[in-house]
Amino acid sequence: MSRPDHDRRLSQSATASAPFLSLIIPAYNEVERIVPTLDAVRTYLDQQPWAYDIQIVADGDDGTRERAAIWAAGDPRVAVLGDSGRHGKGRAVRNGVMRATGEIVGFIDADYKTPIEELGKLLPWFGAGYDVAVGSRKLRDAEVERPQPIHRRLGSRAFGVVLRRLIELPAVRDTQCGFKFFRRDVARRIFSLQRVDGYMFDVEVLRLTALLGYRVCEVGVRWRDDGDSRYHPLWGTLHNAREIFRIRRMRYDLAA
């Protein structure tokens, strides 16, 4: 599809009663980073020719949810959800998807490792007939401005090798990049079946994408490591391994 046709389609979407884009921002204890992320997101989206809404799903107890609510006050396009405690990124995104009304539904991370401007690289693929577009740090045209520490990169490569031996996935090299977008009906179908609440929910989502036969496009994006040290190399790896085997054993009623 040509770029003018794509722009005309987006402009037409902006006049509809429902927004063109529903953006979900899951956050857990991100009180210091949530407002800069939200400022950047709203500045970019306000410049687009289509309507949007934002679902901020903020769990935790450090004041992230309260600060997001203050930021969102008076803007009917923004909803703030979440609970005290830690309930998992998968649960947060799932809750956001089930509330989303946009033609395109997607999520980005609250730590803003991939800037919202990269959305412009993904949207044209929906006009080309794809159902899902995912950001990637591992394609040749990706721009990794600050890579992860070497031990995380080596662990990621080993994770990828094991993962593909155990689980049927679409041809996506980077399963964990937190920048994924879907057609609304596709998002609803996938997340109505999705069960994993934690970090490995991306793997389950991609597995469901393959099982349901949806077309996926992987797109290189700009990405920058933030140095977050909350991931424990040993216990995090063991937990993720358990989740992968759990996903492998899951069975779904795909005809429902």
C-alpha positions in Angstrom: 0.0 0.0 0.0 1.3 3.5 -0.9 2.1 6.0 1.8 -0.6 8.5 0.6 -3.2 5.7 0.8 -2.0 4.9 4.3 -2.2 8.5 5.4 -5.7 8.8 4.0 -6.9 5.8 5.9 -5.5 7.1 9.1 -7.2 10.5 8.6 -10.5 8.7 7.9 -10.1 6.7 11.2 -9.7 10.0 13.1 -13.2 11.0 12.2 -14.8 7.8 13.5 -16.4 7.7 16.9 -13.8 5.2 18.2 -10.1 6.1 18.3 -7.7 4.8 15.7 -5.1 3.8 18.4 -5.4 2.4 21.9 -2.1 2.5 23.6 -1.5 0.5 26.8 1.4 1.4 29.1 2.0 -1.2 31.8 4.0 0.0 34.8 5.3 -1.4 38.0 6.9 0.9 40.5 8.0 3.5 37.9 7.3 6.6 39.9 10.4 8.4 38.7 10.0 7.6 35.0 6.3 7.5 34.4 5.6 11.3 33.8 8.5 11.8 31.3 7.3 8.7 29.4 3.7 10.0 29.4 4.8 13.5 28.4 6.7 12.1 25.4 3.8 9.8 24.4 1.1 12.5 24.5 3.3 15.0 22.7 3.8 12.6 19.8 0.3 11.3 19.6 -1.2 14.8 19.7 0.7 15.5 16.5 -0.9 12.6 14.6 -4.0 12.9 12.3 -6.0 10.4 14.2 -7.7 10.0 17.5 -6.2 7.9 20.3 -6.7 6.8 23.9 -4.2 5.6 26.5 -4.6 2.9 29.2 -2.0 3.3 32.0 -2.1 0.1 34.0 0.1 0.8 37.1 0.6 -1.8 39.8 2.8 -1.3 42.8 3.1 0.8 45.9 5.6 3.5 45.2 3.1 6.2 44.0 3.3 5.5 40.3 -0.5 5.0 39.9 -1.2 8.2 41.9 1.3 10.3 39.9 -0.2 8.9 36.6 -3.7 9.9 37.8 -2.6 13.4 38.5 -1.0 13.6 35.1 -4.1 12.3 33.4 -6.6 14.5 35.2 -8.9 16.3 32.9 -8.0 14.3 29.8 -10.8 11.9 28.9 -8.6 10.0 26.5 -6.5 8.6 29.4 -7.5 6.0 31.9 -5.4 4.9 34.9 -5.9 1.4 36.2 -3.9 -0.9 38.5 -3.7 -2.3 42.0 -1.3 -2.3 44.9 1.2 -5.1 45.0 2.8 -6.9 42.0 0.5 -8.7 39.6 2.6 -9.0 36.4 3.0 -7.3 33.1 1.0 -9.9 31.3 -2.0 -9.2 33.5 -1.6 -5.5 33.1 -1.5 -5.7 29.3 -4.4 -8.1 29.2 -6.6 -5.8 31.3 -5.7 -2.9 29.0 -6.5 -4.8 25.9 -9.9 -5.8 27.2 -10.8 -2.1 27.7 -9.3 -0.9 24.4 -11.6 0.4 21.6 -9.0 1.5 19.0 -8.7 0.0 15.6 -5.1 -0.7 16.5 -4.1 -1.8 20.0 -0.6 -2.0 21.3 1.7 -1.6 24.3 4.9 0.1 25.2 7.0 -0.1 28.3 6.8 2.6 31.0 10.6 2.8 31.1 10.5 4.1 27.4 13.3 1.9 26.1 11.7 2.2 22.7 10.4 5.7 21.9 6.8 6.2 20.7 8.1 7.7 17.5 9.0 4.2 16.3 5.3 3.5 15.9 5.5 5.2 12.5 7.6 2.2 11.3 5.0 -0.4 12.4 1.7 1.2 11.3 2.2 0.8 7.5 2.4 -3.0 7.9 -1.2 -3.2 8.9 -2.2 -1.6 5.6 -0.1 -4.3 3.9 -2.3 -7.0 5.4 -0.5 -7.9 8.6 -2.4 -8.6 11.8 0.5 -8.1 14.3 3.5 -5.8 14.1 6.3 -6.2 16.7 9.3 -4.1 17.4 12.7 -5.8 17.3 16.2 -5.1 18.6 17.7 -8.0 16.6 17.1 -7.0 13.0 19.8 -5.4 10.9 17.9 -2.1 10.7 17.3 -1.9 14.5 19.2 0.9 16.3 20.4 -0.2 19.7 21.7 3.0 21.2 22.8 1.4 24.5 23.0 -2.4 24.6 22.4 -4.6 27.6 25.3 -5.9 29.6 27.2 -8.7 28.0 25.8 -11.4 30.4 22.2 -10.3 29.6 22.9 -10.5 25.8 24.5 -14.0 26.1 21.6 -15.1 28.2 19.2 -13.7 25.7 20.8 -15.7 22.9 20.7 -18.9 24.9 17.1 -18.2 25.8 16.2 -17.8 22.2 17.7 -21.1 21.1 16.0 -23.1 23.9 12.7 -21.3 23.3 12.4 -22.2 19.7 13.2 -25.8 20.4 10.4 -26.0 22.9 7.6 -23.8 21.5 6.1 -23.2 18.1 6.5 -19.5 17.4 6.2 -17.2 14.3 9.5 -16.2 12.7 10.3 -13.5 15.2 13.8 -13.1 16.4 13.1 -10.8 19.3 10.3 -12.1 21.4 10.8 -9.8 24.4 10.8 -6.3 23.0 8.1 -4.4 24.7 6.7 -2.7 21.6 3.9 -4.8 20.1 0.8 -3.7 18.1 -2.3 -5.6 16.9 -5.5 -5.2 15.0 -8.2 -4.8 17.7 -10.1 -8.0 16.9 -6.8 -9.9 16.8 -5.7 -8.5 20.2 -9.0 -9.4 21.7 -8.8 -12.9 20.4 -5.3 -13.5 21.5 -5.7 -12.0 25.0 -9.0 -13.7 25.7 -6.9 -16.9 25.6 -3.7 -15.6 27.1 -3.0 -16.7 30.8 0.5 -15.9 31.8 0.7 -12.9 34.1 4.4 -12.4 34.2 7.3 -11.5 32.0 7.0 -14.5 29.7 3.6 -13.4 28.5 5.2 -12.1 25.3 6.1 -15.7 24.4 2.6 -16.9 25.1 1.2 -14.1 22.9 3.4 -15.0 20.0 2.6 -18.7 20.4 -1.1 -17.9 20.2 -0.4 -15.7 17.2 1.1 -18.7 15.5 -1.6 -21.2 16.6 -4.3 -18.8 15.3 -2.6 -18.3 12.0 -2.2 -14.5 12.2 0.3 -12.7 10.0 3.2 -11.1 12.0 5.7 -8.6 10.9 8.9 -8.0 12.9 10.2 -4.4 12.5 13.6 -3.1 13.6 13.2 -0.2 16.1 15.3 2.2 18.1 16.0 0.8 21.6 18.1 1.9 24.6 18.9 -0.1 27.7 18.1 1.7 30.9 20.4 -0.2 33.2 17.4 -1.5 35.3 18.9 -4.1 37.7 15.6 -5.5 39.1 16.0 -8.7 37.0 17.9 -11.3 39.0 20.1 -13.4 36.7 19.6 -16.6 38.6 16.1 -16.5 40.1 14.7 -14.6 37.1 16.1 -17.2 34.7 14.7 -20.1 36.7 11.3 -18.5 36.9 11.3 -17.8 33.2 12.3 -21.5 32.5 9.3 -22.7 34.5 7.0 -20.3 32.6 8.3 -21.6 29.2 7.6 -25.2 30.2 4.2 -24.1 31.5 3.4 -22.3 28.2 4.5 -25.4 26.3 2.0 -27.6 28.2 -0.9 -25.1 27.8 -3.8 -26.2 25.6 -6.4 -23.7 24.2 -9.9 -23.9 22.9 -9.1 -22.2 19.6 -12.6 -22.9 18.2 -14.4 -20.9 20.9 
